[in-house]
Amino acid sequence: MSIKNSPLVKGISTGITFGTAAFVLTSKMNKGKKKLKSAAGRALESLAEMVDEITDKLR
């Protein structure tokens, strides 16, 4: 029985492969969430500024 065909080696390599894939996917998802939160925050700030300007002009 050679080491290349060992079930232990196959299991370890499969675990490393799936673990790496899961890490890459979750890290990309977290970056996307941060960008979305940042964009939403900027949109809310600009909306608040616009409402403030409108109320100031109405006074």
C-alpha positions as CSV (number, residue, x, y, z in Angstrom):
1,M,0.0,0.0,0.0
2,S,1.6,3.3,-1.1
3,I,1.1,6.6,0.7
4,K,-0.5,8.2,-2.4
5,N,-3.5,5.9,-2.3
6,S,-3.9,5.9,1.5
7,P,-7.5,6.7,2.7
8,L,-6.0,9.0,5.4
9,V,-4.1,11.1,2.8
10,K,-7.2,11.3,0.6
11,G,-9.3,12.4,3.6
12,I,-6.8,15.0,4.7
13,S,-6.5,16.4,1.2
14,T,-10.3,16.5,0.7
15,G,-10.6,18.3,4.1
16,I,-8.0,20.9,3.1
17,T,-9.6,21.5,-0.2
18,F,-13.1,22.0,1.1
19,G,-11.9,24.1,4.1
20,T,-10.0,26.4,1.7
21,A,-13.0,26.8,-0.5
22,A,-15.3,27.6,2.4
23,F,-12.8,30.2,3.7
24,V,-12.6,31.9,0.4
25,L,-16.4,32.0,0.0
26,T,-17.0,33.4,3.5
27,S,-14.3,36.0,3.2
28,K,-15.8,37.3,-0.1
29,M,-19.3,37.4,1.4
30,N,-18.0,39.5,4.4
31,K,-16.3,42.0,2.1
32,G,-19.6,42.3,0.1
33,K,-21.5,43.0,3.3
34,K,-19.1,45.7,4.4
35,K,-19.4,47.4,1.1
36,L,-23.2,47.3,1.2
37,K,-23.3,48.6,4.8
38,S,-20.9,51.5,3.8
39,A,-23.0,52.4,0.8
40,A,-26.2,52.3,2.8
41,G,-24.7,54.5,5.4
42,R,-23.6,57.1,2.9
43,A,-27.0,57.0,1.2
44,L,-28.7,57.7,4.6
45,E,-26.4,60.5,5.4
46,S,-27.0,62.2,2.1
47,L,-30.8,61.8,2.5
48,A,-30.6,63.3,6.0
49,E,-28.7,66.3,4.6
50,M,-31.2,66.8,1.8
51,V,-34.1,66.7,4.3
52,D,-32.3,69.2,6.5
53,E,-31.8,71.6,3.6
54,I,-35.4,71.4,2.6
55,T,-36.7,72.1,6.1
56,D,-34.3,75.0,6.4
57,K,-35.6,76.5,3.2
58,L,-39.2,76.1,4.3
59,R,-38.6,78.1,7.5
